[in-house]
C-alpha cells in the first residue's frame, strides 16, 4: 500500500562540488521552514487561554470546566507527542508536519463553531493529540541537517519559535475576539495554519541523502551562529523602528495587534534576506572529501519501531531521569500560559488586551535567553541538567515575588512574567535536547516525545490544580503551588548535575 508519509528514498550522490554548494542554503531552508511551521502550530494551540474567560462567560462554563479543557489538552498533547514522535522517526517531515497542522486547523474551525462542553472537550483534546505532530518532525529534520557540535546553539535558536508563536497568538487572538467575538480567535489562526501547511509542503525536505548529499557527519564542522545573530538583530531592529512609528500613530489598545501583524511579515522576510547572504547562498562553508566515510552508512540506518521505543527510550535510564525532571518544569511553564491572562484579569483587574500583552511579555523574554543558554550548555560540555537547574532558581524567586506583592502593581507582575519566561524556556529546550544527546538521531522523535509526555502530564496536573486552587484558596494559594513545583524541579535536576553526552 502506498504510504505518503514514508521517509524519502536516498538519491544518487551529487558531485562533491555540487554538494558543497547546496549544503548551506538547504540547511538554512530547513531551519527556516521548521521554525516558521512550528510557530503556526502554536497559533492553533495557545489561543484558548487568551479567550477562556470570555468563552466561559458566554457558554456558562465553570473555572473547573475550563481547567479540565486545558488540562486534558496538555495530557493528550504529551501522549500525541510520544506516539506521533515514534511514527515521525519513520516518516518524511515534508508530509508529516503539514498534515498535523492541517488537522489542527480543522479542529480549530470545529471548536469555534461548537457550543457544547463535551464536544469542546473532545475537539480540544483531539487537537492536543494532533499537536504532537509538530515538534518530532522538526527534531528529525534538525538532527539530520545539523551536527552534534551545533546542537545547543541551533536548538537554542529554533526554540524561539515557541516564544514567537506563543507570544504573537496572544495579541492576535485578543484582537480577533475584541473585533469579531471569541469564536474568531479559532477561525483566524486556523486560516493562517492552512497557509503555513502549504508553505511547509513547498519548503521542507527530508534527510540530506534524499537530495543527493552525504550525511551531515561527513561534512567538516559548520556553524550558522553569525547568521542566527544577524537574523535576531534584524528582527529586533525592525520591531524597534516600526514599533516607534506605530507608538506615535496608533492608540494603545491597537498596538499589540499591530505588532503581531508586523511580525507575521517581518520574521519570514528576515529569514529570506539572511538566507540570501553569500555564506548562505553561494560560498560553500566547508569542503567535503570525495571518500565516503564508514559512518555515513551506520548512522543512517533506519530503525524498527521496536528498536526506537525499547532500545533507545523505554530502557534508557538517563531519558527517564530527564523526563521526570521535565514533569515539574512543565507545571511551572504552563501555569502562566494557561492561567496567566486569567490571573491578571481576576486578581489585578487587567483588560483583555493587557492580559494578551502579558503572554507576549512572557514569550518574547525568552528570545535571547534560549539562544544564549543553549550556547552556554554547549560550552559546558553539554551539561544540560546543570544549566537547567541554575535557570530554575530565578523562576522560583519570581513566583515568590508574585505571592508577596501587595494589591495593584499590574506592570510589576508583567515584568515578573517576563523574568519567568526568560529563565523557564531554556530548561524546556535543554531537557528536550538532552533526550537527543543520549539516544540515536533515528529515535529523536520518540525520545523527545517521551520526555514531553511526562512534561505534559505535568501540564495536565497544573491545568486542573490551578482551576481548583484559584477557586478554593484564591490566587495566592495557586501561586504557592507553582512555587512548590519550582522547588521540586530544582531538586530533581540536582540528580542530572554531572550528566553530559559522550564524545
Phi, psi and omega in degrees: 000138181292128179246105183291347182263357184297151179304144179294141181289149177293137179260158176305141183296135175286163173304151185304315181297323179292322176298316178300323182287325189269339188298315184295307180296326179290321176300316180294322179297319178295316178299315180299311185294315180293322179297307182293321179298316181290331174304317183282340169301320180293331180296330181257016180235320186260015181278331182299313181302331183293326183244019184298319181294317181291318178295317180297320179294317181292323185260001182057043174273142177279167177296327177294322178293318178295323177297321178294320178303310183284326179291316179295325178298317180297316179295319178297323178296318178299316178295316179297320180296324179287308183293309180291332176296317178296320178291324181293334177296341179243029183226166177270116181303331182297332176259321188293313185292311178294330178298317178297321181292322177295319178296319179295321177298317179298319179292327175295318178300315181292321180297316180296332182274342186273162180221010181252136185299315185290327173293316177300317181298315179296315181295316185284331174292316177297323176298321177300317179297314182296328178299341176295351177276002184274301186291314187305314178294333174293316178298319177298315182296309183293326178295332180270334185258349180230135187280169183301324183292342180261354197301312182298315182292313183293314178292330175299319176289311184301327182297341178299338177303326176302314186285322177296310180296313181293329180282317183288330182291335179300298178297324181296311180295320180295318180294318179297316181293321180295324184275322189233002184100159189297334182294332179292343176291352175251328181289311185294312175300327178297318178297316179297324180294323177298316178297320179294324179297318177297319178300318179297319179299328181280319192264329185288153171226162178276234185279164173305323181295335181287348177239020174085020179251160172288172173295156184298333180293342180281344180270146172300161183305136177232165179212137174256011190303314184293328178285326177295318178296318179297322179295312180298317180298320181292321178294315180296319179296316178299320178293321181295315182291307182293325179296320179296320179294314181295327180297325181277339187255333188250151171296153183305320184296336182268350185297312182303316180294322179294319178296321178298311180297322176303313185286334175297335177262318187294316185295311175299322180298318179294322175302313183293319181294313179296325178296340180269357178296152186309315182293339178262351187235317189241316185276119179295134183283347184200173180242128181264130179285160181285338181288145178266113180297148181298325183289348177303324181276313187293322182282343186257007178290123177290138182265153173287164180299323178295316179297323179294308187284311187278307185289325188256345184235293192292335177256012180266105185296326181292321177299318177300318183296313179293326181294318180294318176299323182295330179305313184283329175297321181287331173304316182289314184302310188277352177300317181277332177292313184281321190240354182303306179300319179296319177301313181293324179292314186281318186268334186240001177071026181288152174281170178297322180294318179292323176299319176295323179294327178298324177294320177298317179296319180297315184281317185293333182295341182269359185299317180277321190295321182294320178293314181296312185284331171299317177296319179298321180294327174296316182290340178272011181083017180084024180277074185295322180295318179299312181295322179296318180300314180300322180292330184287341182295308177295335175297314178300317181295326179293317178292325175298321177297321178296324182293316186273352182294130178291171180304149183091210176056048182302314185289335174295320178296320178296323175297317178295326173302318178296321178298315179299314179299320181299320187259341183276329184289327174303313174299322177303315179290314187292325180291328173291318178296324178300325176298323177292323183297329188248025174210178179286148177291347175276358177236022183302311183298318181292317180295311178295324179295322179292316176299320177293326179301313178291326177299315182281346166296320174298321177296321178299314178298315181300315184300315180285316183299315182289328175298319180284313185295321180295332179276318186275322185245355183082175184293330174301321178293320179295318179294326178295323177298318179294318179298320178296324177295325175301316182296316180296320178299318179298317180296319179294319181292339178299331179286346180258006190307317187263358185286132173211152185292152177292151179291000000 
